[in-house]
Amino acid sequence: MFRGTTPTLVFTLPFEASIFTDAYVTLAQDGETVLEKELCDCALDGNTLSVTLSQEETLLLQCRCRVDIQIRGKLADGTTLASHTISTTVHRILKEGVI
């Protein structure tokens, strides 16, 4: 993921994404939450959940360390779920700031 860009994170789930009644996509670095997106920020389509980050949001990420991403969700019956943590590299940009 590049800082200062607008990536869309797409997650393929083993079930229909529409069964979530609540969900969070959390991005953390060095064990601290940097950014959290709620279900209302996400698009659900079949078994995929996707969320687009803004330039401002990706500029919050530091390129000196990896970013961990996890989905947590709740179903109508009260069941709560969590995905495995996904870890990826945050790449630097040469022109800093929002364009």
C-alpha positions in Angstrom: 0.0 0.0 0.0 1.3 3.5 -0.9 0.9 6.5 1.4 -1.1 9.4 -0.1 -3.1 7.1 -2.4 -6.7 6.0 -2.4 -6.6 2.2 -2.4 -9.6 -0.1 -2.2 -9.1 -3.0 0.2 -11.1 -6.0 -1.0 -11.7 -9.0 1.4 -13.2 -12.3 0.2 -15.2 -13.9 3.0 -16.3 -17.5 3.3 -19.9 -16.4 3.6 -22.3 -13.6 2.3 -21.0 -10.3 3.6 -24.6 -9.0 4.0 -25.0 -11.2 7.2 -22.9 -8.7 9.2 -24.9 -6.4 11.4 -21.8 -4.6 12.5 -18.2 -4.7 11.3 -14.9 -2.9 11.6 -11.8 -2.9 9.4 -8.9 -1.9 11.6 -5.4 -0.8 10.5 -2.7 -0.8 13.1 1.0 -0.1 13.2 3.4 -0.9 16.1 0.5 -2.4 18.1 -1.6 0.9 17.9 -4.7 1.5 15.9 -4.1 4.1 13.2 -7.4 3.9 11.4 -10.7 2.2 11.8 -13.5 1.9 9.2 -17.1 0.9 10.2 -19.6 -1.2 8.3 -21.3 1.9 6.9 -17.9 2.8 5.2 -17.8 -0.5 3.5 -19.3 -1.9 0.3 -20.8 -5.4 0.5 -21.2 -7.5 -2.7 -21.8 -11.3 -2.4 -19.0 -12.7 -0.3 -16.8 -9.6 -0.6 -16.4 -6.6 1.7 -14.4 -3.6 0.4 -13.4 -0.3 1.8 -11.7 2.6 0.1 -9.2 4.7 2.0 -8.6 8.4 1.3 -5.3 10.1 0.7 -5.6 11.7 4.2 -6.1 8.3 5.7 -3.2 6.6 4.0 -1.0 9.6 5.0 -1.6 8.6 8.6 0.4 5.4 8.0 4.2 5.4 8.6 6.3 3.9 5.9 9.0 2.7 8.3 6.9 -0.2 9.5 4.3 -2.7 8.2 0.6 -2.2 8.7 -1.6 -4.9 10.1 -5.3 -5.2 8.9 -8.1 -7.1 10.5 -11.9 -7.4 10.1 -14.1 -7.9 13.1 -17.8 -8.4 12.7 -21.1 -9.2 14.5 -24.0 -11.2 13.2 -27.7 -10.9 14.0 -27.6 -13.8 16.4 -24.9 -12.1 18.5 -22.0 -14.2 17.1 -18.8 -12.2 16.7 -16.0 -13.1 14.2 -12.5 -11.9 13.5 -10.3 -12.5 10.5 -6.7 -13.5 10.6 -4.4 -10.4 10.7 -3.1 -9.4 7.3 0.2 -7.7 7.3 1.5 -5.6 4.3 4.2 -3.1 3.5 3.5 0.7 3.5 5.5 2.3 0.7 6.8 5.8 0.8 5.9 8.5 -1.7 8.2 11.2 -3.0 5.7 14.0 -3.1 4.3 14.3 0.4 0.7 15.5 1.1 -2.6 15.4 -0.6 -2.7 16.2 -4.3 
